[in-house]
Amino acid sequence: FKITNALIASNYHYGLSMEIPHSELNHITVSNNVGTGILWADMVKNSIICGNSVGIEATIEDNGSITYTNFWGNESGNLGSGIFSEYLLSNFNTNTNGDSCDSFHNIQEDPLFCNPNNDYYHLAENSPCVSVGESSSNMGFFGVSCEPIILTVNNDAIVPISFALHQNYPNPFNPVT
């Protein structure tokens, strides 16, 4: 059983429950589900799983895989109970965008949706999900639909711990001092 190119959002309990052997999910966006985003899937690729209570709660079969997928902001964790590779979401590689990823090309970055508060899950131009899926495709269901999102830092929170002024010795303009 395959699901390709789908948005699964704002559901109660599970975003998607697929207790079907040999199930495949490709280019899906699973977001803002109250409960688990995905319950049981043997193959997940080129997808975005974010803003759920738990990302994936499943027992992936031995030959199952999660590849080229972005996990972000799943409240109680990206992976619930289940059988997963010990290297899944252990980021020690770098993808083509220069972002940290695991050996299965999965990332853990804010997907930078254009307007998720209004269920508009298209990607911003500077989304880390652009062109890093399998065969340089985008992760998730939607493509790029808005300008880059500029993330700002609250400068009020940046305060120096100490400040010091040191003598510039020797003084190049007055060798006596």
N, C-alpha and C positions, 0 to 999 in steps of 0.2 A: 504494500500500500504506500503511495507517494502523495505528498502534498508539496506543491511548488508554487511560489509567488503568492504568498498570503499574508494578511495582517490579522493577528489575533491579539485583541486589546480590550481592556476594561471589562473583563469577565469576573464573575464571582466564583471562587473555589479553585478551579483549574482553568488556565488559558486553553490548554489542549491536553486531553487524555487519550493516549493512543495505545491501548493494551493489545496491540496487534503485532505479531511477529513480523520481522523484516520490514518495519516501517521506516520510511525515509522522508526527511524534511529538508527542503532546499529553498533558499532565498525567502525565508519567512522573517517577519518581525513579530516578536512576542513581547508585549509591553503592558505595564500597568494593570496586571491581573491581580486581584485580591486572592492570594493563595499561590500555588505553584504555577509557574509559566508553562512547563511541559512535564507531563507525567508519562514516562515510557516512550522512548523513540530509539531505534537501533542506529540510525544515522542522521546526524544533523550537520548541515554544512551551509556556508555562505549566509548565515543568519545573525540576527541581533536578538538577544534575550536580556531585557532590562526592565527595571522598575517593578518586578514581581516580588512576592514574599520570598520565594525560592526560585532560582533559575530553572534547573532540571532536577526532578526527583524521580529517579528511575533505576532500573537494573538494565544496563546496556548489555546486550549479549556479547560474548567473547569476541565476535567479529565486528561488533558495532564500533562507531567512531563519531567523534565530534570534531569537526575541522572547519577552519576559516570562519569562526563564529566569534561574535563580540558579546561578552558578559559584562553587565554594568549595573550597579545600584540595586541588586536584588537583596532586599532587606535582611533576610536570614541566611544569606549565602548564595553563591552561584550554583553549587552542587549540593543536593540533599543526600539522602541515603541512596546507596546503589553501588554498582561495581563500575569503577572508573579507573583509567590508567593513572598511576601515581604521578605521571608527568603532565597530566591535564591541568592547565592553568598554572603551571610552574614556569613562569616566564624567565627564560635564559637565552632567547634568540631575539633577533630583530627582523621586522618585516620590511617590505619595500618602501613604506612610508617612514621608516626609522623608529617605529613604535615597538616597545617590548612585546614579545609574543612567546607562546610555548612552542614545543616542537611540532604541534599540529596546526600552527598558524592561527591559534585563537588569541584574541586580545582582551584586555579589560580596560576599556577607555570609554569616556562619555561619548555616545554616538553623535552628539550634536544634531539632534532633530530640529527641524525648522520651527515647529510650534507644537510640542507634545501636549501642552495644557489644553489645546483644542483638538486633540487627536490627529494632528497633522505630522506624521512620522517620516516625512521626506527628509533627506540628508542635506546639511549645509555644505557649501563648497569645501570647507576645511575639515569636514568630518573624517575621523580616523578610519571610517568604514568604506571610504571611497577607494576603489581600485586595489583593494587588498584581499578580495575573495579569490576563489579558485579561478585560474586563467585571467587574472586582473579584473574580475568583475567586482561590483559593489557588494557589500554584505547587506543583508536585509531585503525587504520587498521593494522599497521605493528607491528611486535615483536621487540625484541632486536637484533641488528646487528652490534654493534660496542662497543669498549672499553668505560669505563667511560670518560665523558667529564669533565675536570678539569677547574673549573671557578676560575679565578685569580682576585685579588684585586690590583689596582694600588697603590702601597705603597707610591708613590710620593705625593699622595693626603692626606696622614695621617701625620699631623704635630702637635706636642704638642702645646697646648695653652700657657702653662707656665711650668717652671721647677724649683724645689726648692730642696735644700739640708738642712736637719735639723740635729741638734746636737743629737747624741744618748746619752741621759742622763738617768740614770747614766751610765758612761763608765764601763763596766764589767771588763776591764783589769786594770783600774786605778780609784779606788773609790774616789780619791781626786778631780778629774775633773768632 
